[in-house]
Amino acid sequence: MTPDQLAEVLEEIAAWPLEERRAYIANLSMTNPEEAQQVKEGLTKLWAERKG
């Protein structure tokens, strides 16, 4: 996943309920564990930035 693709995914799923985000990451980890890890780390970073 390119950085731009990751940013798009993060912006889209950041607004989802927690359960939906977890399900998305779990499903992604079955097919592409590396991308699932990128999404997890990206969301963590995004929330940290938003908290300021």
Biopython code that builds the backbone (N, CA, C, O; Angstrom):
import numpy as np
from Bio.PDB.StructureBuilder import StructureBuilder

atoms = [
    (1, "MET", "N", (0.856, -1.163, 0.000)),
    (1, "MET", "CA", (0.000, 0.000, 0.000)),
    (1, "MET", "C", (0.908, 1.233, 0.000)),
    (1, "MET", "O", (1.823, 1.354, 0.814)),
    (2, "THR", "N", (0.632, 2.122, -0.917)),
    (2, "THR", "CA", (1.426, 3.341, -0.981)),
    (2, "THR", "C", (1.026, 4.275, 0.172)),
    (2, "THR", "O", (-0.047, 4.117, 0.755)),
    (3, "PRO", "N", (1.874, 5.230, 0.493)),
    (3, "PRO", "CA", (1.517, 6.188, 1.550)),
    (3, "PRO", "C", (0.214, 6.942, 1.256)),
    (3, "PRO", "O", (-0.567, 7.217, 2.167)),
    (4, "ASP", "N", (-0.011, 7.268, -0.001)),
    (4, "ASP", "CA", (-1.253, 7.963, -0.360)),
    (4, "ASP", "C", (-2.464, 7.065, -0.157)),
    (4, "ASP", "O", (-3.494, 7.510, 0.350)),
    (5, "GLN", "N", (-2.343, 5.798, -0.552)),
    (5, "GLN", "CA", (-3.443, 4.854, -0.352)),
    (5, "GLN", "C", (-3.720, 4.663, 1.131)),
    (5, "GLN", "O", (-4.875, 4.631, 1.556)),
    (6, "LEU", "N", (-2.664, 4.537, 1.908)),
    (6, "LEU", "CA", (-2.820, 4.373, 3.346)),
    (6, "LEU", "C", (-3.532, 5.586, 3.946)),
    (6, "LEU", "O", (-4.438, 5.429, 4.765)),
    (7, "ALA", "N", (-3.136, 6.765, 3.552)),
    (7, "ALA", "CA", (-3.766, 7.983, 4.064)),
    (7, "ALA", "C", (-5.259, 8.013, 3.732)),
    (7, "ALA", "O", (-6.074, 8.396, 4.571)),
    (8, "GLU", "N", (-5.614, 7.613, 2.523)),
    (8, "GLU", "CA", (-7.027, 7.574, 2.125)),
    (8, "GLU", "C", (-7.808, 6.581, 2.976)),
    (8, "GLU", "O", (-8.905, 6.881, 3.447)),
    (9, "VAL", "N", (-7.234, 5.398, 3.170)),
    (9, "VAL", "CA", (-7.901, 4.374, 3.981)),
    (9, "VAL", "C", (-8.076, 4.873, 5.410)),
    (9, "VAL", "O", (-9.149, 4.727, 5.996)),
    (10, "LEU", "N", (-7.032, 5.455, 5.963)),
    (10, "LEU", "CA", (-7.098, 5.934, 7.344)),
    (10, "LEU", "C", (-8.168, 7.007, 7.514)),
    (10, "LEU", "O", (-8.927, 6.983, 8.483)),
    (11, "GLU", "N", (-8.228, 7.933, 6.590)),
    (11, "GLU", "CA", (-9.240, 8.995, 6.685)),
    (11, "GLU", "C", (-10.645, 8.417, 6.594)),
    (11, "GLU", "O", (-11.556, 8.865, 7.290)),
    (12, "GLU", "N", (-10.811, 7.426, 5.740)),
    (12, "GLU", "CA", (-12.139, 6.826, 5.575)),
    (12, "GLU", "C", (-12.562, 6.057, 6.822)),
    (12, "GLU", "O", (-13.669, 6.247, 7.326)),
    (13, "ILE", "N", (-11.685, 5.192, 7.316)),
    (13, "ILE", "CA", (-12.113, 4.335, 8.420)),
    (13, "ILE", "C", (-12.010, 4.998, 9.788)),
    (13, "ILE", "O", (-12.551, 4.473, 10.761)),
    (14, "ALA", "N", (-11.339, 6.119, 9.885)),
    (14, "ALA", "CA", (-11.213, 6.806, 11.173)),
    (14, "ALA", "C", (-12.580, 7.195, 11.733)),
    (14, "ALA", "O", (-12.753, 7.263, 12.950)),
    (15, "ALA", "N", (-13.533, 7.445, 10.870)),
    (15, "ALA", "CA", (-14.865, 7.852, 11.305)),
    (15, "ALA", "C", (-15.766, 6.658, 11.638)),
    (15, "ALA", "O", (-16.856, 6.831, 12.183)),
    (16, "TRP", "N", (-15.311, 5.467, 11.313)),
    (16, "TRP", "CA", (-16.118, 4.267, 11.576)),
    (16, "TRP", "C", (-16.168, 3.969, 13.068)),
    (16, "TRP", "O", (-15.273, 4.362, 13.817)),
    (17, "PRO", "N", (-17.215, 3.274, 13.495)),
    (17, "PRO", "CA", (-17.241, 2.798, 14.887)),
    (17, "PRO", "C", (-16.079, 1.831, 15.153)),
    (17, "PRO", "O", (-15.594, 1.166, 14.237)),
    (18, "LEU", "N", (-15.652, 1.765, 16.380)),
    (18, "LEU", "CA", (-14.510, 0.941, 16.764)),
    (18, "LEU", "C", (-14.660, -0.502, 16.291)),
    (18, "LEU", "O", (-13.707, -1.086, 15.774)),
    (19, "GLU", "N", (-15.840, -1.075, 16.463)),
    (19, "GLU", "CA", (-16.053, -2.470, 16.087)),
    (19, "GLU", "C", (-15.839, -2.689, 14.592)),
    (19, "GLU", "O", (-15.283, -3.708, 14.183)),
    (20, "GLU", "N", (-16.277, -1.737, 13.786)),
    (20, "GLU", "CA", (-16.101, -1.848, 12.333)),
    (20, "GLU", "C", (-14.632, -1.721, 11.945)),
    (20, "GLU", "O", (-14.159, -2.430, 11.058)),
    (21, "ARG", "N", (-13.907, -0.813, 12.611)),
    (21, "ARG", "CA", (-12.471, -0.692, 12.334)),
    (21, "ARG", "C", (-11.741, -1.971, 12.691)),
    (21, "ARG", "O", (-10.889, -2.443, 11.939)),
    (22, "ARG", "N", (-12.079, -2.527, 13.839)),
    (22, "ARG", "CA", (-11.440, -3.778, 14.256)),
    (22, "ARG", "C", (-11.741, -4.906, 13.284)),
    (22, "ARG", "O", (-10.855, -5.698, 12.963)),
    (23, "ALA", "N", (-12.978, -4.990, 12.811)),
    (23, "ALA", "CA", (-13.353, -6.040, 11.856)),
    (23, "ALA", "C", (-12.602, -5.856, 10.540)),
    (23, "ALA", "O", (-12.139, -6.831, 9.948)),
    (24, "TYR", "N", (-12.479, -4.622, 10.083)),
    (24, "TYR", "CA", (-11.753, -4.343, 8.846)),
    (24, "TYR", "C", (-10.295, -4.787, 8.970)),
    (24, "TYR", "O", (-9.756, -5.438, 8.075)),
    (25, "ILE", "N", (-9.671, -4.431, 10.082)),
    (25, "ILE", "CA", (-8.263, -4.786, 10.293)),
    (25, "ILE", "C", (-8.110, -6.299, 10.416)),
    (25, "ILE", "O", (-7.153, -6.868, 9.892)),
    (26, "ALA", "N", (-9.039, -6.950, 11.100)),
    (26, "ALA", "CA", (-8.977, -8.411, 11.245)),
    (26, "ALA", "C", (-9.108, -9.090, 9.886)),
    (26, "ALA", "O", (-8.368, -10.028, 9.587)),
    (27, "ASN", "N", (-10.027, -8.633, 9.076)),
    (27, "ASN", "CA", (-10.202, -9.209, 7.739)),
    (27, "ASN", "C", (-8.970, -8.954, 6.878)),
    (27, "ASN", "O", (-8.515, -9.844, 6.159)),
    (28, "LEU", "N", (-8.441, -7.759, 6.951)),
    (28, "LEU", "CA", (-7.257, -7.425, 6.173)),
    (28, "LEU", "C", (-6.064, -8.273, 6.606)),
    (28, "LEU", "O", (-5.253, -8.681, 5.774)),
    (29, "SER", "N", (-5.961, -8.534, 7.894)),
    (29, "SER", "CA", (-4.819, -9.313, 8.385)),
    (29, "SER", "C", (-4.827, -10.742, 7.868)),
    (29, "SER", "O", (-3.780, -11.386, 7.805)),
    (30, "MET", "N", (-5.998, -11.242, 7.499)),
    (30, "MET", "CA", (-6.080, -12.599, 6.938)),
    (30, "MET", "C", (-5.479, -12.669, 5.543)),
    (30, "MET", "O", (-4.909, -13.689, 5.154)),
    (31, "THR", "N", (-5.608, -11.586, 4.795)),
    (31, "THR", "CA", (-5.106, -11.583, 3.424)),
    (31, "THR", "C", (-3.775, -10.862, 3.276)),
    (31, "THR", "O", (-2.969, -11.199, 2.409)),
    (32, "ASN", "N", (-3.549, -9.855, 4.138)),
    (32, "ASN", "CA", (-2.309, -9.086, 4.028)),
    (32, "ASN", "C", (-1.916, -8.536, 5.399)),
    (32, "ASN", "O", (-2.234, -7.395, 5.735)),
    (33, "PRO", "N", (-1.220, -9.361, 6.188)),
    (33, "PRO", "CA", (-0.845, -8.917, 7.537)),
    (33, "PRO", "C", (-0.012, -7.643, 7.572)),
    (33, "PRO", "O", (-0.137, -6.849, 8.504)),
    (34, "GLU", "N", (0.834, -7.439, 6.572)),
    (34, "GLU", "CA", (1.668, -6.236, 6.550)),
    (34, "GLU", "C", (0.819, -4.979, 6.413)),
    (34, "GLU", "O", (1.060, -3.986, 7.099)),
    (35, "GLU", "N", (-0.170, -5.019, 5.532)),
    (35, "GLU", "CA", (-1.035, -3.854, 5.362)),
    (35, "GLU", "C", (-1.892, -3.637, 6.604)),
    (35, "GLU", "O", (-2.136, -2.496, 6.998)),
    (36, "ALA", "N", (-2.343, -4.709, 7.214)),
    (36, "ALA", "CA", (-3.129, -4.575, 8.446)),
    (36, "ALA", "C", (-2.306, -3.870, 9.516)),
    (36, "ALA", "O", (-2.824, -3.014, 10.234)),
    (37, "GLN", "N", (-1.046, -4.218, 9.627)),
    (37, "GLN", "CA", (-0.166, -3.569, 10.602)),
    (37, "GLN", "C", (0.024, -2.094, 10.259)),
    (37, "GLN", "O", (0.052, -1.248, 11.152)),
    (38, "GLN", "N", (0.155, -1.782, 8.965)),
    (38, "GLN", "CA", (0.283, -0.383, 8.541)),
    (38, "GLN", "C", (-0.958, 0.406, 8.960)),
    (38, "GLN", "O", (-0.846, 1.534, 9.440)),
    (39, "VAL", "N", (-2.133, -0.183, 8.779)),
    (39, "VAL", "CA", (-3.374, 0.498, 9.131)),
    (39, "VAL", "C", (-3.440, 0.714, 10.641)),
    (39, "VAL", "O", (-3.787, 1.803, 11.097)),
    (40, "LYS", "N", (-3.111, -0.313, 11.415)),
    (40, "LYS", "CA", (-3.112, -0.178, 12.885)),
    (40, "LYS", "C", (-2.196, 0.954, 13.322)),
    (40, "LYS", "O", (-2.591, 1.826, 14.095)),
    (41, "GLU", "N", (-0.969, 0.929, 12.818)),
    (41, "GLU", "CA", (0.000, 1.955, 13.200)),
    (41, "GLU", "C", (-0.438, 3.331, 12.718)),
    (41, "GLU", "O", (-0.265, 4.326, 13.422)),
    (42, "GLY", "N", (-0.998, 3.384, 11.528)),
    (42, "GLY", "CA", (-1.463, 4.660, 10.989)),
    (42, "GLY", "C", (-2.597, 5.250, 11.804)),
    (42, "GLY", "O", (-2.624, 6.456, 12.050)),
    (43, "LEU", "N", (-3.535, 4.409, 12.226)),
    (43, "LEU", "CA", (-4.631, 4.900, 13.058)),
    (43, "LEU", "C", (-4.123, 5.391, 14.403)),
    (43, "LEU", "O", (-4.573, 6.423, 14.902)),
    (44, "THR", "N", (-3.193, 4.660, 14.986)),
    (44, "THR", "CA", (-2.610, 5.073, 16.261)),
    (44, "THR", "C", (-1.961, 6.444, 16.131)),
    (44, "THR", "O", (-2.144, 7.314, 16.983)),
    (45, "LYS", "N", (-1.206, 6.626, 15.063)),
    (45, "LYS", "CA", (-0.536, 7.907, 14.820)),
    (45, "LYS", "C", (-1.559, 9.014, 14.566)),
    (45, "LYS", "O", (-1.407, 10.126, 15.073)),
    (46, "LEU", "N", (-2.585, 8.721, 13.794)),
    (46, "LEU", "CA", (-3.619, 9.695, 13.484)),
    (46, "LEU", "C", (-4.324, 10.161, 14.756)),
    (46, "LEU", "O", (-4.548, 11.359, 14.934)),
    (47, "TRP", "N", (-4.677, 9.225, 15.647)),
    (47, "TRP", "CA", (-5.351, 9.601, 16.886)),
    (47, "TRP", "C", (-4.429, 10.436, 17.773)),
    (47, "TRP", "O", (-4.874, 11.388, 18.414)),
    (48, "ALA", "N", (-3.146, 10.077, 17.807)),
    (48, "ALA", "CA", (-2.200, 10.843, 18.611)),
    (48, "ALA", "C", (-2.083, 12.279, 18.110)),
    (48, "ALA", "O", (-2.015, 13.220, 18.901)),
    (49, "GLU", "N", (-2.062, 12.436, 16.786)),
    (49, "GLU", "CA", (-1.978, 13.780, 16.203)),
    (49, "GLU", "C", (-3.240, 14.586, 16.488)),
    (49, "GLU", "O", (-3.169, 15.788, 16.743)),
    (50, "ARG", "N", (-4.378, 13.933, 16.444)),
    (50, "ARG", "CA", (-5.652, 14.635, 16.673)),
    (50, "ARG", "C", (-5.819, 15.039, 18.126)),
    (50, "ARG", "O", (-6.467, 16.042, 18.428)),
    (51, "LYS", "N", (-5.238, 14.262, 19.023)),
    (51, "LYS", "CA", (-5.319, 14.619, 20.446)),
    (51, "LYS", "C", (-4.468, 15.851, 20.737)),
    (51, "LYS", "O", (-4.719, 16.601, 21.680)),
    (52, "GLY", "N", (-3.452, 16.032, 19.895)),
    (52, "GLY", "CA", (-2.635, 17.220, 19.970)),
    (52, "GLY", "C", (-1.624, 17.192, 21.019)),
    (52, "GLY", "O", (-0.870, 18.152, 21.176)),
]
sb = StructureBuilder()
sb.init_structure("model")
sb.init_model(0)
sb.init_chain("A")
sb.init_seg("    ")
for serial, (resi, resn, name, xyz) in enumerate(atoms, 1):
    if name == "N":
        sb.init_residue(resn, " ", resi, " ")
    sb.init_atom(name, np.array(xyz, "f"), 0.0, 1.0, " ", f" {name:<3s}", serial, name[0])
structure = sb.get_structure()
